[in-house]
Amino acid sequence: MEQIKTDGEQARLAEQKANLAYEQLAKRVEELTSLKNLQEQELAGQSALDISEEKDRLQTRLTEIEQEKNGHHCRNRAG
């Protein structure tokens, strides 16, 4: 009878240990999922920012090219 009590107590402790391990893993998965989501949002924001900066840079360069073109065009007419 004593052995049955001991086995039952060990089984109960093993179940508690398993439940605790599961809860810890579930919490870690939740934390990592949140971190992943934050990183994805940050990357998406950086990508949008990078694209916006590239667009601005290209528009500035296009304006410079147009000004150069107009400058050459005016010189050609004057010449």
N, C-alpha and C positions, 0 to 999 in steps of 0.2 A: 504494500500500500504506500509505503514511504517513497519507493522508487517512482510510482505513478505521480505522486505529488511533485517530486523533484523534476521529473520529465515534463510535467505540465508547466511548472514554473520556468524551466529553461525554454520551453516552447513559447510561453508568453513573453519572456524577455527577448527572444529572437524576433518575435513579431513586432515588438516595440522598436527594436533596433532597425528592423527593415522599414517600418513606417517612418522613423526619423530620417533614415537615409533617403527614402523616397521624397519626403518633404524638402530636404536640403537640396536634392537634385532638381526638384520642380522649381524651387526658388532660384537656383542657379540658372536654369533654362530661361526663366522669366527675365532675370537680370541680363543675360546675354542677348535675348531677343530684343529687349529695350535698347541695349547698346547698339546692336546691329541696325535697328530702326533709326536711331539717332545718327549713326554714321552714314546710312543711306541718304537721310535728309540733308546732312552736311555736304555729302558728295554732290547731290542734286543741286544744292544751292551754289556750290563752287562751280559746277558745270555751267549753270545759268549765268553766274557772274563772269566766268571765263569767256563764254559766248558773247555776253554783252560787251565785255572789254575788247574782244576781237572785232566785234561789229564797229565799235567806236573807233578803233585803230584803223580799220579798213576805210571807214567813212572819211576820216581825217586824211588818209593817204589819197583817196579818190579826189577830195577837194584840192589837195596839193597838185595832183596830176592835172586836174582841170585848169587850175591857175597857171601852171607851167605851159599847158597847151595854149591857153588864151594869150599868154605872154609871147610865145613863139609866133602865134598867129598874127598878133598885132605887129610884131617886128617884121614879119614877112610882108605884110601889107605896106608898112612904112618903107621897106627896102625896095 
